[in-house]
Amino acid sequence: MRLTQALSIVSMLALPLAAQAEERLLELEPKSSLAAAPVAVCDYLHEISPVPCRVWHVTKVTPLPPTPLPPTPTPAPELPTTPVLTAGSEIAVEDDSGKETLQVQWIGTNYYLDNGEVMLAKAHEASTLSTLMDLGAKKSRTVTGWVDTDGNGALSLNDRISLEGKESKIVDVRSVVSVVSK
């Protein structure tokens, strides 16, 4: 009897570990960025991790409700008509394997370099230009230089960055959404 109780307790303790949702990284289509074109119904998201090249069709977007504004005598600003994703938002997606509801954890940016590397800037971490995540090597890389070619003050298309002394040009910029199954 004691062995059965002990096994029962061990299995209950293991449940939260087994039930922990796996993080997925989904990338917007190359023409899109969350700032310019928020995720909308009928968009396609490209999974880059853990199942590379899986394509998800967006069937519903549920953003968090906007923070109420304090009453003012001036007219309130218009709310965006296209849902804007933030941490906590939900998206419903489907593919050939079925349908899922996903919760947004954070939003970041992938920078595609002319040397073939893809560097991820995670928005949920302190956003500095000191390190970027190398998606191929799965490790942080130190940014040792940056040439802001368009002078906009932000890392963007055609800028040049040096990673640990090697300079590369940014040839594509795409938004990335980190999600977990709900």
C-alpha distance (Angstrom), angle and dihedral (degrees) to the residues before:
residue distance angle dihedral
M1 . . .
R2 3.80 . .
L3 3.81 91.4 .
T4 3.82 90.1 53.4
Q5 3.83 91.5 49.7
A6 3.81 91.5 47.3
L7 3.81 91.8 50.3
S8 3.79 90.3 47.3
I9 3.81 91.6 52.6
V10 3.81 92.1 46.7
S11 3.81 91.6 50.5
M12 3.82 91.4 49.6
L13 3.80 91.2 50.7
A14 3.79 90.8 50.2
L15 3.83 93.4 52.6
P16 3.81 97.0 82.2
L17 3.81 90.1 51.1
A18 3.78 93.3 50.1
A19 3.80 92.8 43.5
Q20 3.79 94.2 52.1
A21 3.81 107.7 119.7
E22 3.79 119.5 -117.8
E23 3.79 116.7 -121.8
R24 3.79 116.5 -119.4
L25 3.79 127.0 -165.7
L26 3.79 114.5 -143.9
E27 3.78 122.4 -173.5
L28 3.79 126.1 -153.1
E29 3.78 119.8 -125.0
P30 3.82 112.1 -78.4
K31 3.80 93.7 -104.7
S32 3.80 92.3 55.5
S33 3.75 137.2 80.1
L34 3.78 124.1 175.0
A35 3.79 90.5 -121.0
A36 3.81 93.9 53.5
A37 3.81 101.6 29.9
P38 3.81 118.2 15.2
V39 3.81 119.5 -150.5
A40 3.80 109.9 -81.2
V41 3.79 139.2 177.7
C42 3.84 110.8 -72.9
D43 3.82 93.3 25.8
Y44 3.78 118.1 129.1
L45 3.80 123.0 -130.9
H46 3.79 121.2 -159.0
E47 3.82 114.4 -142.9
I48 3.79 112.0 -137.4
S49 3.79 98.0 172.9
P50 3.02 141.2 64.6
V51 3.86 91.9 -4.9
P52 3.83 106.3 30.4
C53 3.81 118.1 -147.2
R54 3.81 96.2 14.4
V55 3.81 109.4 141.0
W56 3.80 122.2 -146.5
H57 3.82 125.2 -163.3
V58 3.84 113.1 -144.2
T59 3.82 111.7 -130.2
K60 3.83 100.7 169.0
V61 3.80 138.1 12.0
T62 3.80 120.1 -158.8
P63 3.80 111.7 -176.2
L64 3.77 122.3 -168.7
P65 3.80 111.3 -92.2
P66 3.81 112.1 -94.9
T67 3.78 117.9 -99.9
P68 3.81 107.4 -99.8
L69 3.78 113.3 -109.1
P70 3.80 119.5 -131.2
P71 3.80 113.6 -105.8
T72 3.80 112.1 -89.2
P73 3.79 133.7 175.0
T74 3.81 89.5 -123.3
P75 3.81 121.5 78.9
A76 3.79 115.0 -88.0
P77 3.81 116.4 -110.3
E78 3.77 116.3 -99.9
L79 3.79 115.1 -100.0
P80 3.81 117.6 -125.7
T81 3.79 113.2 -93.7
T82 3.82 93.3 -147.7
P83 3.81 113.5 66.9
V84 3.79 113.9 -106.4
L85 3.79 116.6 -146.4
T86 3.77 120.4 -132.1
A87 3.80 132.3 161.6
G88 3.81 106.6 -63.2
S89 3.83 95.6 29.1
E90 3.79 117.4 126.2
I91 3.78 131.5 -136.8
A92 3.79 126.9 -170.1
V93 3.80 113.3 -145.1
E94 3.78 138.4 175.4
D95 3.78 139.3 -165.1
D96 3.81 135.4 164.0
S97 3.82 90.5 -68.8
G98 3.81 94.9 56.3
K99 3.80 144.3 -91.6
E100 3.80 130.6 -47.1
T101 3.77 139.5 178.2
L102 3.80 112.6 -137.1
Q103 3.80 130.7 -166.3
V104 3.81 119.5 -143.2
Q105 3.82 113.6 -122.4
W106 3.80 99.6 177.1
I107 3.80 141.8 -24.6
G108 3.79 124.4 -129.6
T109 3.79 143.6 157.5
N110 3.81 134.0 -104.8
Y111 3.80 116.9 -147.2
Y112 3.81 114.1 -158.6
L113 3.80 111.7 -153.3
D114 3.80 129.5 -152.6
N115 3.83 89.6 -117.0
G116 3.83 90.9 62.6
E117 3.80 97.4 -103.0
V118 3.80 122.5 129.8
M119 3.79 117.1 -148.2
L120 3.83 122.8 -164.8
A121 3.80 124.6 -150.6
K122 3.81 107.0 -162.1
A123 3.78 112.8 -147.6
H124 3.80 93.6 -155.1
E125 3.79 92.0 64.8
A126 3.79 126.0 68.1
S127 3.78 100.4 -68.8
T128 3.75 105.0 -130.4
L129 3.72 130.9 135.6
S130 3.78 92.7 -122.8
T131 3.82 96.7 96.3
L132 3.79 138.7 14.8
M133 3.81 128.3 -173.0
D134 3.82 114.2 -110.6
L135 3.82 102.5 -141.0
G136 3.81 93.0 -161.5
A137 3.80 96.8 51.2
K138 3.84 93.9 30.1
K139 3.81 91.8 -133.9
S140 3.78 139.4 107.7
R141 3.79 116.6 -97.7
T142 3.80 125.9 -158.0
V143 3.79 117.6 -120.6
T144 3.80 107.0 -139.7
G145 3.81 99.1 175.0
W146 3.79 144.6 8.6
V147 3.80 133.3 -166.2
D148 3.82 110.9 -160.8
T149 3.83 96.7 -151.2
D150 3.81 96.4 -178.7
G151 3.81 95.7 38.5
N152 3.81 94.0 -129.5
G153 3.81 94.2 129.9
A154 3.81 92.5 -122.2
L155 3.78 132.6 94.3
S156 3.82 103.2 -101.0
L157 3.80 148.4 147.6
N158 3.83 114.5 -42.5
D159 3.82 93.5 13.3
R160 3.80 115.2 130.9
I161 3.79 122.0 -130.3
S162 3.78 131.2 -174.7
L163 3.78 116.8 -142.6
E164 3.77 112.1 -164.3
G165 3.81 89.7 -25.1
K166 3.84 99.8 -45.1
E167 3.82 115.0 110.1
S168 3.82 122.2 -142.3
K169 3.79 135.8 172.3
I170 3.82 121.4 -123.5
V171 3.82 106.4 -122.3
D172 3.83 100.1 172.9
V173 3.80 137.4 17.1
R174 3.83 122.7 -161.1
S175 3.78 134.6 174.5
V176 3.81 118.0 -117.1
V177 3.80 126.9 -157.2
S178 3.81 121.4 -159.1
V179 3.82 110.6 -149.9
V180 3.79 141.2 170.9
S181 3.79 128.9 -158.8
K182 3.76 112.8 -95.8
